[in-house]
Amino acid sequence: MDGLKYGWVNRLPVFQAKDPLLGINVSGGPVTEKRGTWMLAMADKLIIDGHFDRVIIVPMAVGNTRADQWASSTSAPYLFNNINVVGLRLRDLGLPCTAIMWGQGESDTIAGTSQAAYTAALNKVIAEFNRAIPGCPFFVAEEAYYYGKTSPAVLAAQASVVNGTTVFAGENVELIGPSGRYDNTHLNEAGALQRASLAVAALMAAL
C-alpha cells in the first residue's frame, strides 16, 4: 500500500494514517500540501494534548455529496449502505467507537436544500449509525460555507438534530474565513489546523 506502515487487529490490517487517507475521495483531485486532511491534525492534537494514547480514524468521506444521498439506500452512489459496512468492519476489528463526526453541507448549499429536507435526511443517517454502531456519540459540525455563501436552512437543520445526549454539536466550520481556505471553500493547512482545534474542543466538551 505505497509503503504505508501497518499492523494487525484481529487479523485485519490497520494502517498508519497519512494523506490521502485510505477509503475517501477528495474533491478537486489528489491531496496536496494545500489539501491536507484536518482529521490527521485533530488526531495529533488529541494525542499531544493528552486526551488519548492513540487515535484510529475510520474514514468514509465522499466529496460533492448531499445529505439526501447519504440517506438513500436505493439511489446511486448508495452511500447509506456504507454506514452498515463501517459498523461491520469496526465489529470485526473489535474496535469501540468513540465518536462519529458528521461534516457535510456545502453541496446542500449549492442545491438549495430546505431545512425540513436536510433535517429528515440527517435524522435518517443518524438512525442508521445508531443501528449499525449503537451507543456511539454522533457529532454534527456546522458546515455549509461554499465560495463565500452559506445556507441558513442547512445550518438550522444541523443545529436542530442536536439533543445533547446522543447527538452533539460538533465544530463550527463557518468560523473559518477565507484566509483558512485555499479557494474560499476547501481548507488550506491553516484552516485544517483551526478546524482540528475546534473539533477537539467540541469532542472533549461532550465526551
PyMOL CGO cylinders between C-alpha atoms (Angstrom):
from pymol import cmd
from pymol.cgo import CYLINDER

trace = [
    CYLINDER, 0.00, 0.00, 0.00, 2.50, 2.60, -1.17, 0.3, 1, 1, 1, 1, 1, 1,
    CYLINDER, 2.50, 2.60, -1.17, 4.87, 1.89, 1.68, 0.3, 1, 1, 1, 1, 1, 1,
    CYLINDER, 4.87, 1.89, 1.68, 2.34, 2.63, 4.43, 0.3, 1, 1, 1, 1, 1, 1,
    CYLINDER, 2.34, 2.63, 4.43, 3.19, 1.01, 7.72, 0.3, 1, 1, 1, 1, 1, 1,
    CYLINDER, 3.19, 1.01, 7.72, 0.50, -1.23, 9.10, 0.3, 1, 1, 1, 1, 1, 1,
    CYLINDER, 0.50, -1.23, 9.10, -0.27, -3.61, 11.91, 0.3, 1, 1, 1, 1, 1, 1,
    CYLINDER, -0.27, -3.61, 11.91, -2.94, -6.18, 12.60, 0.3, 1, 1, 1, 1, 1, 1,
    CYLINDER, -2.94, -6.18, 12.60, -6.02, -6.08, 14.82, 0.3, 1, 1, 1, 1, 1, 1,
    CYLINDER, -6.02, -6.08, 14.82, -7.99, -9.33, 14.99, 0.3, 1, 1, 1, 1, 1, 1,
    CYLINDER, -7.99, -9.33, 14.99, -6.22, -10.44, 11.78, 0.3, 1, 1, 1, 1, 1, 1,
    CYLINDER, -6.22, -10.44, 11.78, -7.31, -7.31, 9.89, 0.3, 1, 1, 1, 1, 1, 1,
    CYLINDER, -7.31, -7.31, 9.89, -4.85, -4.60, 8.81, 0.3, 1, 1, 1, 1, 1, 1,
    CYLINDER, -4.85, -4.60, 8.81, -4.75, -1.15, 10.41, 0.3, 1, 1, 1, 1, 1, 1,
    CYLINDER, -4.75, -1.15, 10.41, -2.60, 1.35, 8.51, 0.3, 1, 1, 1, 1, 1, 1,
    CYLINDER, -2.60, 1.35, 8.51, -0.54, 4.27, 9.73, 0.3, 1, 1, 1, 1, 1, 1,
    CYLINDER, -0.54, 4.27, 9.73, -2.53, 7.36, 8.79, 0.3, 1, 1, 1, 1, 1, 1,
    CYLINDER, -2.53, 7.36, 8.79, -1.21, 9.73, 6.13, 0.3, 1, 1, 1, 1, 1, 1,
    CYLINDER, -1.21, 9.73, 6.13, -2.64, 11.89, 3.37, 0.3, 1, 1, 1, 1, 1, 1,
    CYLINDER, -2.64, 11.89, 3.37, -4.53, 10.86, 1.36, 0.3, 1, 1, 1, 1, 1, 1,
    CYLINDER, -4.53, 10.86, 1.36, -6.44, 8.78, 3.90, 0.3, 1, 1, 1, 1, 1, 1,
    CYLINDER, -6.44, 8.78, 3.90, -7.44, 5.35, 2.65, 0.3, 1, 1, 1, 1, 1, 1,
    CYLINDER, -7.44, 5.35, 2.65, -11.11, 4.98, 1.86, 0.3, 1, 1, 1, 1, 1, 1,
    CYLINDER, -11.11, 4.98, 1.86, -12.04, 8.57, 0.97, 0.3, 1, 1, 1, 1, 1, 1,
    CYLINDER, -12.04, 8.57, 0.97, -12.14, 10.65, -2.18, 0.3, 1, 1, 1, 1, 1, 1,
    CYLINDER, -12.14, 10.65, -2.18, -11.08, 14.27, -2.33, 0.3, 1, 1, 1, 1, 1, 1,
    CYLINDER, -11.08, 14.27, -2.33, -12.94, 16.90, -4.33, 0.3, 1, 1, 1, 1, 1, 1,
    CYLINDER, -12.94, 16.90, -4.33, -10.76, 18.64, -6.88, 0.3, 1, 1, 1, 1, 1, 1,
    CYLINDER, -10.76, 18.64, -6.88, -8.10, 15.99, -7.38, 0.3, 1, 1, 1, 1, 1, 1,
    CYLINDER, -8.10, 15.99, -7.38, -5.35, 14.37, -5.34, 0.3, 1, 1, 1, 1, 1, 1,
    CYLINDER, -5.35, 14.37, -5.34, -4.37, 15.55, -1.89, 0.3, 1, 1, 1, 1, 1, 1,
    CYLINDER, -4.37, 15.55, -1.89, -1.54, 18.08, -1.99, 0.3, 1, 1, 1, 1, 1, 1,
    CYLINDER, -1.54, 18.08, -1.99, 0.12, 20.30, 0.58, 0.3, 1, 1, 1, 1, 1, 1,
    CYLINDER, 0.12, 20.30, 0.58, -2.90, 22.59, 0.12, 0.3, 1, 1, 1, 1, 1, 1,
    CYLINDER, -2.90, 22.59, 0.12, -5.41, 19.80, 0.64, 0.3, 1, 1, 1, 1, 1, 1,
    CYLINDER, -5.41, 19.80, 0.64, -4.34, 18.39, 3.97, 0.3, 1, 1, 1, 1, 1, 1,
    CYLINDER, -4.34, 18.39, 3.97, -6.80, 16.27, 5.89, 0.3, 1, 1, 1, 1, 1, 1,
    CYLINDER, -6.80, 16.27, 5.89, -7.93, 18.09, 9.04, 0.3, 1, 1, 1, 1, 1, 1,
    CYLINDER, -7.93, 18.09, 9.04, -8.68, 14.77, 10.73, 0.3, 1, 1, 1, 1, 1, 1,
    CYLINDER, -8.68, 14.77, 10.73, -4.97, 13.99, 10.97, 0.3, 1, 1, 1, 1, 1, 1,
    CYLINDER, -4.97, 13.99, 10.97, -4.33, 17.31, 12.70, 0.3, 1, 1, 1, 1, 1, 1,
    CYLINDER, -4.33, 17.31, 12.70, -7.21, 16.53, 15.05, 0.3, 1, 1, 1, 1, 1, 1,
    CYLINDER, -7.21, 16.53, 15.05, -5.80, 13.10, 15.85, 0.3, 1, 1, 1, 1, 1, 1,
    CYLINDER, -5.80, 13.10, 15.85, -2.36, 14.59, 16.54, 0.3, 1, 1, 1, 1, 1, 1,
    CYLINDER, -2.36, 14.59, 16.54, -3.87, 17.22, 18.84, 0.3, 1, 1, 1, 1, 1, 1,
    CYLINDER, -3.87, 17.22, 18.84, -5.93, 14.65, 20.76, 0.3, 1, 1, 1, 1, 1, 1,
    CYLINDER, -5.93, 14.65, 20.76, -2.74, 12.72, 21.49, 0.3, 1, 1, 1, 1, 1, 1,
    CYLINDER, -2.74, 12.72, 21.49, -0.44, 15.70, 22.10, 0.3, 1, 1, 1, 1, 1, 1,
    CYLINDER, -0.44, 15.70, 22.10, -2.95, 17.28, 24.49, 0.3, 1, 1, 1, 1, 1, 1,
    CYLINDER, -2.95, 17.28, 24.49, -3.09, 14.03, 26.45, 0.3, 1, 1, 1, 1, 1, 1,
    CYLINDER, -3.09, 14.03, 26.45, -6.69, 13.07, 25.76, 0.3, 1, 1, 1, 1, 1, 1,
    CYLINDER, -6.69, 13.07, 25.76, -5.84, 9.71, 24.15, 0.3, 1, 1, 1, 1, 1, 1,
    CYLINDER, -5.84, 9.71, 24.15, -2.79, 7.50, 23.76, 0.3, 1, 1, 1, 1, 1, 1,
    CYLINDER, -2.79, 7.50, 23.76, -3.73, 6.62, 20.19, 0.3, 1, 1, 1, 1, 1, 1,
    CYLINDER, -3.73, 6.62, 20.19, -6.40, 7.60, 17.67, 0.3, 1, 1, 1, 1, 1, 1,
    CYLINDER, -6.40, 7.60, 17.67, -7.73, 5.29, 14.97, 0.3, 1, 1, 1, 1, 1, 1,
    CYLINDER, -7.73, 5.29, 14.97, -9.56, 7.08, 12.15, 0.3, 1, 1, 1, 1, 1, 1,
    CYLINDER, -9.56, 7.08, 12.15, -12.16, 5.20, 10.11, 0.3, 1, 1, 1, 1, 1, 1,
    CYLINDER, -12.16, 5.20, 10.11, -12.56, 7.45, 7.04, 0.3, 1, 1, 1, 1, 1, 1,
    CYLINDER, -12.56, 7.45, 7.04, -15.63, 7.25, 4.82, 0.3, 1, 1, 1, 1, 1, 1,
    CYLINDER, -15.63, 7.25, 4.82, -15.96, 10.77, 3.40, 0.3, 1, 1, 1, 1, 1, 1,
    CYLINDER, -15.96, 10.77, 3.40, -17.18, 11.31, -0.16, 0.3, 1, 1, 1, 1, 1, 1,
    CYLINDER, -17.18, 11.31, -0.16, -16.83, 14.75, -1.70, 0.3, 1, 1, 1, 1, 1, 1,
    CYLINDER, -16.83, 14.75, -1.70, -19.56, 16.65, -3.53, 0.3, 1, 1, 1, 1, 1, 1,
    CYLINDER, -19.56, 16.65, -3.53, -22.40, 14.80, -1.84, 0.3, 1, 1, 1, 1, 1, 1,
    CYLINDER, -22.40, 14.80, -1.84, -25.71, 15.97, -0.39, 0.3, 1, 1, 1, 1, 1, 1,
    CYLINDER, -25.71, 15.97, -0.39, -27.37, 14.78, 2.80, 0.3, 1, 1, 1, 1, 1, 1,
    CYLINDER, -27.37, 14.78, 2.80, -30.16, 13.06, 0.86, 0.3, 1, 1, 1, 1, 1, 1,
    CYLINDER, -30.16, 13.06, 0.86, -27.56, 10.97, -1.00, 0.3, 1, 1, 1, 1, 1, 1,
    CYLINDER, -27.56, 10.97, -1.00, -26.29, 9.67, 2.34, 0.3, 1, 1, 1, 1, 1, 1,
    CYLINDER, -26.29, 9.67, 2.34, -29.87, 8.92, 3.40, 0.3, 1, 1, 1, 1, 1, 1,
    CYLINDER, -29.87, 8.92, 3.40, -30.72, 6.80, 0.35, 0.3, 1, 1, 1, 1, 1, 1,
    CYLINDER, -30.72, 6.80, 0.35, -30.09, 3.05, 0.10, 0.3, 1, 1, 1, 1, 1, 1,
    CYLINDER, -30.09, 3.05, 0.10, -31.68, 2.81, -3.34, 0.3, 1, 1, 1, 1, 1, 1,
    CYLINDER, -31.68, 2.81, -3.34, -30.15, 5.73, -5.26, 0.3, 1, 1, 1, 1, 1, 1,
    CYLINDER, -30.15, 5.73, -5.26, -26.58, 6.00, -6.54, 0.3, 1, 1, 1, 1, 1, 1,
    CYLINDER, -26.58, 6.00, -6.54, -24.00, 6.32, -5.07, 0.3, 1, 1, 1, 1, 1, 1,
    CYLINDER, -24.00, 6.32, -5.07, -25.73, 4.22, -2.34, 0.3, 1, 1, 1, 1, 1, 1,
    CYLINDER, -25.73, 4.22, -2.34, -23.88, 5.94, 0.50, 0.3, 1, 1, 1, 1, 1, 1,
    CYLINDER, -23.88, 5.94, 0.50, -26.46, 4.86, 3.11, 0.3, 1, 1, 1, 1, 1, 1,
    CYLINDER, -26.46, 4.86, 3.11, -25.20, 1.30, 2.71, 0.3, 1, 1, 1, 1, 1, 1,
    CYLINDER, -25.20, 1.30, 2.71, -21.65, 2.39, 3.62, 0.3, 1, 1, 1, 1, 1, 1,
    CYLINDER, -21.65, 2.39, 3.62, -22.78, 3.09, 7.17, 0.3, 1, 1, 1, 1, 1, 1,
    CYLINDER, -22.78, 3.09, 7.17, -23.53, -0.57, 7.82, 0.3, 1, 1, 1, 1, 1, 1,
    CYLINDER, -23.53, -0.57, 7.82, -20.24, -1.58, 6.20, 0.3, 1, 1, 1, 1, 1, 1,
    CYLINDER, -20.24, -1.58, 6.20, -18.31, 0.65, 8.62, 0.3, 1, 1, 1, 1, 1, 1,
    CYLINDER, -18.31, 0.65, 8.62, -20.24, -0.80, 11.54, 0.3, 1, 1, 1, 1, 1, 1,
    CYLINDER, -20.24, -0.80, 11.54, -19.41, -4.35, 10.46, 0.3, 1, 1, 1, 1, 1, 1,
    CYLINDER, -19.41, -4.35, 10.46, -15.73, -3.53, 9.99, 0.3, 1, 1, 1, 1, 1, 1,
    CYLINDER, -15.73, -3.53, 9.99, -15.50, -1.99, 13.45, 0.3, 1, 1, 1, 1, 1, 1,
    CYLINDER, -15.50, -1.99, 13.45, -17.16, -5.09, 14.85, 0.3, 1, 1, 1, 1, 1, 1,
    CYLINDER, -17.16, -5.09, 14.85, -14.77, -7.40, 13.01, 0.3, 1, 1, 1, 1, 1, 1,
    CYLINDER, -14.77, -7.40, 13.01, -11.78, -5.38, 14.23, 0.3, 1, 1, 1, 1, 1, 1,
    CYLINDER, -11.78, -5.38, 14.23, -13.09, -5.44, 17.78, 0.3, 1, 1, 1, 1, 1, 1,
    CYLINDER, -13.09, -5.44, 17.78, -12.71, -1.66, 17.98, 0.3, 1, 1, 1, 1, 1, 1,
    CYLINDER, -12.71, -1.66, 17.98, -15.01, 0.52, 20.10, 0.3, 1, 1, 1, 1, 1, 1,
    CYLINDER, -15.01, 0.52, 20.10, -16.39, 3.72, 18.58, 0.3, 1, 1, 1, 1, 1, 1,
    CYLINDER, -16.39, 3.72, 18.58, -15.57, 6.91, 20.47, 0.3, 1, 1, 1, 1, 1, 1,
    CYLINDER, -15.57, 6.91, 20.47, -17.27, 9.41, 18.16, 0.3, 1, 1, 1, 1, 1, 1,
    CYLINDER, -17.27, 9.41, 18.16, -18.95, 9.68, 14.78, 0.3, 1, 1, 1, 1, 1, 1,
    CYLINDER, -18.95, 9.68, 14.78, -18.20, 13.04, 13.16, 0.3, 1, 1, 1, 1, 1, 1,
    CYLINDER, -18.20, 13.04, 13.16, -20.57, 14.36, 10.50, 0.3, 1, 1, 1, 1, 1, 1,
    CYLINDER, -20.57, 14.36, 10.50, -19.06, 17.16, 8.42, 0.3, 1, 1, 1, 1, 1, 1,
    CYLINDER, -19.06, 17.16, 8.42, -21.08, 17.95, 5.31, 0.3, 1, 1, 1, 1, 1, 1,
    CYLINDER, -21.08, 17.95, 5.31, -23.32, 20.66, 3.90, 0.3, 1, 1, 1, 1, 1, 1,
    CYLINDER, -23.32, 20.66, 3.90, -21.62, 22.57, 1.11, 0.3, 1, 1, 1, 1, 1, 1,
    CYLINDER, -21.62, 22.57, 1.11, -23.35, 20.59, -1.63, 0.3, 1, 1, 1, 1, 1, 1,
    CYLINDER, -23.35, 20.59, -1.63, -26.70, 21.26, 0.03, 0.3, 1, 1, 1, 1, 1, 1,
    CYLINDER, -26.70, 21.26, 0.03, -25.93, 24.98, -0.04, 0.3, 1, 1, 1, 1, 1, 1,
    CYLINDER, -25.93, 24.98, -0.04, -25.40, 24.64, -3.80, 0.3, 1, 1, 1, 1, 1, 1,
    CYLINDER, -25.40, 24.64, -3.80, -28.62, 22.63, -4.17, 0.3, 1, 1, 1, 1, 1, 1,
    CYLINDER, -28.62, 22.63, -4.17, -30.70, 24.99, -2.05, 0.3, 1, 1, 1, 1, 1, 1,
    CYLINDER, -30.70, 24.99, -2.05, -31.82, 22.17, 0.24, 0.3, 1, 1, 1, 1, 1, 1,
    CYLINDER, -31.82, 22.17, 0.24, -34.59, 23.19, 2.62, 0.3, 1, 1, 1, 1, 1, 1,
    CYLINDER, -34.59, 23.19, 2.62, -34.28, 22.91, 6.39, 0.3, 1, 1, 1, 1, 1, 1,
    CYLINDER, -34.28, 22.91, 6.39, -37.01, 20.27, 6.51, 0.3, 1, 1, 1, 1, 1, 1,
    CYLINDER, -37.01, 20.27, 6.51, -35.44, 18.13, 3.78, 0.3, 1, 1, 1, 1, 1, 1,
    CYLINDER, -35.44, 18.13, 3.78, -31.95, 18.32, 5.28, 0.3, 1, 1, 1, 1, 1, 1,
    CYLINDER, -31.95, 18.32, 5.28, -33.26, 17.53, 8.78, 0.3, 1, 1, 1, 1, 1, 1,
    CYLINDER, -33.26, 17.53, 8.78, -35.17, 14.50, 7.52, 0.3, 1, 1, 1, 1, 1, 1,
    CYLINDER, -35.17, 14.50, 7.52, -32.15, 13.17, 5.64, 0.3, 1, 1, 1, 1, 1, 1,
    CYLINDER, -32.15, 13.17, 5.64, -29.74, 13.72, 8.53, 0.3, 1, 1, 1, 1, 1, 1,
    CYLINDER, -29.74, 13.72, 8.53, -32.10, 12.10, 11.04, 0.3, 1, 1, 1, 1, 1, 1,
    CYLINDER, -32.10, 12.10, 11.04, -32.23, 9.02, 8.81, 0.3, 1, 1, 1, 1, 1, 1,
    CYLINDER, -32.23, 9.02, 8.81, -28.43, 8.94, 8.64, 0.3, 1, 1, 1, 1, 1, 1,
    CYLINDER, -28.43, 8.94, 8.64, -28.14, 9.29, 12.42, 0.3, 1, 1, 1, 1, 1, 1,
    CYLINDER, -28.14, 9.29, 12.42, -30.68, 6.50, 12.98, 0.3, 1, 1, 1, 1, 1, 1,
    CYLINDER, -30.68, 6.50, 12.98, -28.70, 4.16, 10.73, 0.3, 1, 1, 1, 1, 1, 1,
    CYLINDER, -28.70, 4.16, 10.73, -25.44, 4.95, 12.50, 0.3, 1, 1, 1, 1, 1, 1,
    CYLINDER, -25.44, 4.95, 12.50, -27.21, 4.27, 15.82, 0.3, 1, 1, 1, 1, 1, 1,
    CYLINDER, -27.21, 4.27, 15.82, -28.37, 0.92, 14.47, 0.3, 1, 1, 1, 1, 1, 1,
    CYLINDER, -28.37, 0.92, 14.47, -25.04, -0.07, 12.93, 0.3, 1, 1, 1, 1, 1, 1,
    CYLINDER, -25.04, -0.07, 12.93, -22.82, 1.32, 15.73, 0.3, 1, 1, 1, 1, 1, 1,
    CYLINDER, -22.82, 1.32, 15.73, -25.05, 1.51, 18.82, 0.3, 1, 1, 1, 1, 1, 1,
    CYLINDER, -25.05, 1.51, 18.82, -24.06, 3.78, 21.67, 0.3, 1, 1, 1, 1, 1, 1,
    CYLINDER, -24.06, 3.78, 21.67, -21.52, 5.88, 19.76, 0.3, 1, 1, 1, 1, 1, 1,
    CYLINDER, -21.52, 5.88, 19.76, -21.92, 9.67, 20.20, 0.3, 1, 1, 1, 1, 1, 1,
    CYLINDER, -21.92, 9.67, 20.20, -22.75, 11.50, 16.97, 0.3, 1, 1, 1, 1, 1, 1,
    CYLINDER, -22.75, 11.50, 16.97, -21.25, 14.97, 16.38, 0.3, 1, 1, 1, 1, 1, 1,
    CYLINDER, -21.25, 14.97, 16.38, -22.72, 17.33, 13.78, 0.3, 1, 1, 1, 1, 1, 1,
    CYLINDER, -22.72, 17.33, 13.78, -20.49, 20.11, 12.50, 0.3, 1, 1, 1, 1, 1, 1,
    CYLINDER, -20.49, 20.11, 12.50, -21.94, 23.45, 11.44, 0.3, 1, 1, 1, 1, 1, 1,
    CYLINDER, -21.94, 23.45, 11.44, -20.83, 23.36, 7.84, 0.3, 1, 1, 1, 1, 1, 1,
    CYLINDER, -20.83, 23.36, 7.84, -22.42, 24.97, 4.80, 0.3, 1, 1, 1, 1, 1, 1,
    CYLINDER, -22.42, 24.97, 4.80, -19.90, 27.57, 3.54, 0.3, 1, 1, 1, 1, 1, 1,
    CYLINDER, -19.90, 27.57, 3.54, -19.40, 27.46, -0.23, 0.3, 1, 1, 1, 1, 1, 1,
    CYLINDER, -19.40, 27.46, -0.23, -17.36, 30.10, -2.10, 0.3, 1, 1, 1, 1, 1, 1,
    CYLINDER, -17.36, 30.10, -2.10, -18.38, 32.91, 0.21, 0.3, 1, 1, 1, 1, 1, 1,
    CYLINDER, -18.38, 32.91, 0.21, -22.02, 31.85, 0.55, 0.3, 1, 1, 1, 1, 1, 1,
    CYLINDER, -22.02, 31.85, 0.55, -23.75, 29.79, 3.20, 0.3, 1, 1, 1, 1, 1, 1,
    CYLINDER, -23.75, 29.79, 3.20, -27.18, 28.32, 3.86, 0.3, 1, 1, 1, 1, 1, 1,
    CYLINDER, -27.18, 28.32, 3.86, -29.14, 29.37, 6.96, 0.3, 1, 1, 1, 1, 1, 1,
    CYLINDER, -29.14, 29.37, 6.96, -31.50, 26.46, 6.23, 0.3, 1, 1, 1, 1, 1, 1,
    CYLINDER, -31.50, 26.46, 6.23, -28.72, 23.87, 6.33, 0.3, 1, 1, 1, 1, 1, 1,
    CYLINDER, -28.72, 23.87, 6.33, -27.17, 25.38, 9.44, 0.3, 1, 1, 1, 1, 1, 1,
    CYLINDER, -27.17, 25.38, 9.44, -30.54, 25.43, 11.19, 0.3, 1, 1, 1, 1, 1, 1,
    CYLINDER, -30.54, 25.43, 11.19, -31.11, 21.79, 10.24, 0.3, 1, 1, 1, 1, 1, 1,
    CYLINDER, -31.11, 21.79, 10.24, -27.72, 20.79, 11.57, 0.3, 1, 1, 1, 1, 1, 1,
    CYLINDER, -27.72, 20.79, 11.57, -28.44, 22.55, 14.86, 0.3, 1, 1, 1, 1, 1, 1,
    CYLINDER, -28.44, 22.55, 14.86, -31.94, 21.08, 15.13, 0.3, 1, 1, 1, 1, 1, 1,
    CYLINDER, -31.94, 21.08, 15.13, -30.83, 17.45, 15.42, 0.3, 1, 1, 1, 1, 1, 1,
    CYLINDER, -30.83, 17.45, 15.42, -28.55, 18.11, 18.42, 0.3, 1, 1, 1, 1, 1, 1,
    CYLINDER, -28.55, 18.11, 18.42, -30.08, 16.75, 21.64, 0.3, 1, 1, 1, 1, 1, 1,
    CYLINDER, -30.08, 16.75, 21.64, -27.07, 16.84, 23.98, 0.3, 1, 1, 1, 1, 1, 1,
    CYLINDER, -27.07, 16.84, 23.98, -27.38, 13.18, 24.92, 0.3, 1, 1, 1, 1, 1, 1,
    CYLINDER, -27.38, 13.18, 24.92, -26.73, 11.10, 21.81, 0.3, 1, 1, 1, 1, 1, 1,
    CYLINDER, -26.73, 11.10, 21.81, -26.23, 13.83, 19.19, 0.3, 1, 1, 1, 1, 1, 1,
    CYLINDER, -26.23, 13.83, 19.19, -23.85, 16.68, 19.96, 0.3, 1, 1, 1, 1, 1, 1,
    CYLINDER, -23.85, 16.68, 19.96, -22.77, 19.93, 18.36, 0.3, 1, 1, 1, 1, 1, 1,
    CYLINDER, -22.77, 19.93, 18.36, -19.51, 19.45, 16.51, 0.3, 1, 1, 1, 1, 1, 1,
    CYLINDER, -19.51, 19.45, 16.51, -17.07, 22.06, 15.31, 0.3, 1, 1, 1, 1, 1, 1,
    CYLINDER, -17.07, 22.06, 15.31, -18.35, 25.29, 13.76, 0.3, 1, 1, 1, 1, 1, 1,
    CYLINDER, -18.35, 25.29, 13.76, -16.61, 25.29, 10.38, 0.3, 1, 1, 1, 1, 1, 1,
    CYLINDER, -16.61, 25.29, 10.38, -18.37, 28.55, 9.50, 0.3, 1, 1, 1, 1, 1, 1,
    CYLINDER, -18.37, 28.55, 9.50, -15.88, 30.30, 11.79, 0.3, 1, 1, 1, 1, 1, 1,
    CYLINDER, -15.88, 30.30, 11.79, -13.07, 29.55, 9.35, 0.3, 1, 1, 1, 1, 1, 1,
    CYLINDER, -13.07, 29.55, 9.35, -12.82, 32.52, 6.99, 0.3, 1, 1, 1, 1, 1, 1,
    CYLINDER, -12.82, 32.52, 6.99, -11.31, 32.90, 3.51, 0.3, 1, 1, 1, 1, 1, 1,
    CYLINDER, -11.31, 32.90, 3.51, -7.74, 33.03, 4.88, 0.3, 1, 1, 1, 1, 1, 1,
    CYLINDER, -7.74, 33.03, 4.88, -8.18, 29.43, 6.05, 0.3, 1, 1, 1, 1, 1, 1,
    CYLINDER, -8.18, 29.43, 6.05, -9.42, 28.22, 2.66, 0.3, 1, 1, 1, 1, 1, 1,
    CYLINDER, -9.42, 28.22, 2.66, -7.27, 27.86, -0.44, 0.3, 1, 1, 1, 1, 1, 1,
    CYLINDER, -7.27, 27.86, -0.44, -10.19, 28.51, -2.80, 0.3, 1, 1, 1, 1, 1, 1,
    CYLINDER, -10.19, 28.51, -2.80, -12.63, 30.21, -0.41, 0.3, 1, 1, 1, 1, 1, 1,
    CYLINDER, -12.63, 30.21, -0.41, -14.27, 26.83, 0.21, 0.3, 1, 1, 1, 1, 1, 1,
    CYLINDER, -14.27, 26.83, 0.21, -11.84, 23.99, 0.90, 0.3, 1, 1, 1, 1, 1, 1,
    CYLINDER, -11.84, 23.99, 0.90, -9.47, 24.24, 3.86, 0.3, 1, 1, 1, 1, 1, 1,
    CYLINDER, -9.47, 24.24, 3.86, -5.78, 25.03, 3.49, 0.3, 1, 1, 1, 1, 1, 1,
    CYLINDER, -5.78, 25.03, 3.49, -3.23, 23.98, 6.11, 0.3, 1, 1, 1, 1, 1, 1,
    CYLINDER, -3.23, 23.98, 6.11, -4.09, 26.86, 8.45, 0.3, 1, 1, 1, 1, 1, 1,
    CYLINDER, -4.09, 26.86, 8.45, -7.79, 26.14, 8.10, 0.3, 1, 1, 1, 1, 1, 1,
    CYLINDER, -7.79, 26.14, 8.10, -7.24, 22.44, 8.75, 0.3, 1, 1, 1, 1, 1, 1,
    CYLINDER, -7.24, 22.44, 8.75, -5.38, 23.26, 11.97, 0.3, 1, 1, 1, 1, 1, 1,
    CYLINDER, -5.38, 23.26, 11.97, -8.16, 25.64, 13.04, 0.3, 1, 1, 1, 1, 1, 1,
    CYLINDER, -8.16, 25.64, 13.04, -10.82, 23.02, 12.36, 0.3, 1, 1, 1, 1, 1, 1,
    CYLINDER, -10.82, 23.02, 12.36, -8.82, 20.42, 14.25, 0.3, 1, 1, 1, 1, 1, 1,
    CYLINDER, -8.82, 20.42, 14.25, -8.72, 22.66, 17.32, 0.3, 1, 1, 1, 1, 1, 1,
    CYLINDER, -8.72, 22.66, 17.32, -12.44, 23.36, 17.08, 0.3, 1, 1, 1, 1, 1, 1,
    CYLINDER, -12.44, 23.36, 17.08, -13.20, 19.65, 16.70, 0.3, 1, 1, 1, 1, 1, 1,
    CYLINDER, -13.20, 19.65, 16.70, -11.08, 18.66, 19.70, 0.3, 1, 1, 1, 1, 1, 1,
    CYLINDER, -11.08, 18.66, 19.70, -12.83, 21.29, 21.82, 0.3, 1, 1, 1, 1, 1, 1,
    CYLINDER, -12.83, 21.29, 21.82, -16.26, 20.01, 20.73, 0.3, 1, 1, 1, 1, 1, 1,
    CYLINDER, -16.26, 20.01, 20.73, -15.31, 16.39, 21.36, 0.3, 1, 1, 1, 1, 1, 1,
    CYLINDER, -15.31, 16.39, 21.36, -13.82, 16.92, 24.78, 0.3, 1, 1, 1, 1, 1, 1,
    CYLINDER, -13.82, 16.92, 24.78, -16.73, 19.11, 25.90, 0.3, 1, 1, 1, 1, 1, 1,
    CYLINDER, -16.73, 19.11, 25.90, -19.11, 16.21, 25.32, 0.3, 1, 1, 1, 1, 1, 1,
    CYLINDER, -19.11, 16.21, 25.32, -17.13, 13.02, 25.92, 0.3, 1, 1, 1, 1, 1, 1,
]
cmd.load_cgo(trace, "trace")
